[in-house]
Amino acid sequence: MTSSTLYGERLSAVQSELGRCSASLLVVGLSSSMRYLTGFTDEPGERLLVLLIPREGEPGFVVPELYAEQVLTATGLARNFVWADHEGSHHALAAALKDVARWPGPVLVEESLWSEFLLACQRALPQHAFSSATPILAKLRMRKDAHEVELLRRAGAIADEAFRRVLETPFAGRTEIEIAAALADAMRDAGADGTAFEPLVASGPAAALPHYRAGGRRIARGDVVILDYGCRTGGYRSDISRTVVCGEPSREIRAAHDAVRDAQQRAVNAVKPGVAAEEIDRTARDALTSRGLGDRFIHRTGHGVGLDIHEPPYIVAGNKTLLEPGMVFSVEPGVYFPERFGVRIEDVVVVSESGSVPMTAATHELLIVG
Amino acid sequence: MTSSTLYGERLSAVQSELGRCSASLLVVGLSSSMRYLTGFTDEPGERLLVLLIPREGEPGFVVPELYAEQVLTATGLARNFVWADHEGSHHALAAALKDVARWPGPVLVEESLWSEFLLACQRALPQHAFSSATPILAKLRMRKDAHEVELLRRAGAIADEAFRRVLETPFAGRTEIEIAAALADAMRDAGADGTAFEPLVASGPAAALPHYRAGGRRIARGDVVILDYGCRTGGYRSDISRTVVCGEPSREIRAAHDAVRDAQQRAVNAVKPGVAAEEIDRTARDALTSRGLGDRFIHRTGHGVGLDIHEPPYIVAGNKTLLEPGMVFSVEPGVYFPERFGVRIEDVVVVSESGSVPMTAATHELLIVG
């Protein structure tokens, strides 16, 4: 399939969904969804650049002049409204919305579109209701095709290789930031386009903070260290967490690691088509609760992974989405002991016809690093 | 001044502005403005995390449980509404907004807040109007204090050092991506926290695309190469563009470079307190027009630089903002010849009492690289 056919099919699928829910149009900012639908995106910024997809007819962009040629070349879409820096985007946006908003139904908005631009759309279309496009975009993006899975697999293999490489040098005496940089370098050397997110290296008490990044702290004997990182290849991302210990672990650390490892494996084993996303979360949570650690597991079990590092389906209580082949998400239970340590183990898996296949293969053993 | 005093003063200044424009409250997502006002931020994501600043009284966060401790420790703000993954953010947001939206005036929204979260706020406060917070946030953030200028200066010095380093190795035969990586590495080695944005290395015909990034193209003799890059130090950014040529330049390339260099210098020389931002744009544009290149200059002359790489004041036709000491922005005219080459020269300057001071000092000569 040529890429223009691929994007044409995805745009048609969006338009079918817009018809099904009687929406007027979809507004997409610079985001992974723009890339998914057209092959083009860039970092979001203060210059308004949006893709407008009407329920019927040709999609087009409202685009700053200095992007116009790039957008046309990259996407082949030509129903564009171009604005120059000295004019501002106001008139181009109003003209474009007037041109495409020909139905009374709601205007759907891609989730990460800047509020500044949503407010401008609302001013231009005061009679329309606005609501989230996440349900229809998630529906289309959640099931990955074979090419997407291949890119995700490659990104996972690079993360595995970086784990092997980073273990070649002792941790003691190095800072978290140094180890984060070593992971990033190893992934680039192994062919990554870049990191999937700023690598997280949390040592000692910081390992008890699930969303700590990496700091200037030097790793010392006795520290537990959580590594949580991934890379991008062709836009698709990997995400892996492993917990290691610098020197001999205490019994408590071993017990926590055993519990998380068991919970993670049980949750992965529970993945198959037809099971609700929340069931995977419950499986991990029940396993930790049975060992008295349920209240130490203070986050959801996982999140979808694709062009975004966090995307649907979320593996969380209340999410009744039934798993289907091609869905890709992380399974990453963890336990956190404030001001002392934490443990997390994470693999991304793709749902297969009968179960799941992990994207990363690094050992789940508790590794002792120097 | 302790940092908590600094943030307290900035929050008070916001509240004064909210009172002045009779607004009810300000909603700030994970962004540079959150960092500016509280010292805390992170990458924006799908979990709702917003700072709510009422016109009067204590500000607070709506915050996911797994960030709650970090946010409290980093900011000292305690009027927080915490939500857990299994609950979702809906109730916490509604309760928080009800608690702080005690006035009938509009709710102001920080520009980059995700639309998904603005829609949620609009559902929770159906009686309130919503509008952009950019005017009041820009007013506060545009004038940098001495500490901010020092960080910007340091970021500029690192960019200069990277330019010196990247010229040590011939360009011919290397790819754009390799040179972009060399710039990023040189900045990290020189003490940067990271890049200010993905470095732009545009060679040959790609140099005619102002917003091209860097690709797999190998640089060859005869190519013009635009380097446009910068770094972060303590959150503040640098931004520099230089145009070099691989081998002997043609007369046409020399003439274009001379014209841009002259236009850039004239524009920088025009910077002083009391001059309108649009005047700086006009100065650069008139200089290029006088050489018959006005229609080749297809973007604004510059943008403010600070915690964001693009922020007010924008140096563009129609912007009547009067320059004040402490304002920091780029001056970066360029000319573009589609499918052939382009030239851009950029420095960031800070407005002083009587003129301006550049943050970067790398030569403006047309350098010939191997």
Interface residues (C-beta under 8 A of the other chain):
Chain A: G29 D42 E43 P44 G45 E46 E65 L66 Y67 E69 Q70 A84 D85 H86 G88 V109 E110 E111 S112 L113 W114 S115 E116 F117 L118 L119 F130 S131 S132 T134 A181 R188 F197 E198 L209 P210 H211 Y212 D281 I298 H299 R300 H303 H310 E311 Y314 V316 A317 G318 P338
Chain B: G29 D42 E43 P44 G45 E46 E65 L66 Y67 E69 Q70 A84 D85 H86 G88 V109 E110 E111 S112 L113 W114 S115 E116 F117 L118 L119 F130 S131 S132 T134 A181 R188 F197 E198 L209 P210 H211 Y212 R213 D281 I298 H299 R300 H303 H310 E311 Y314 V316 A317 G318 P338
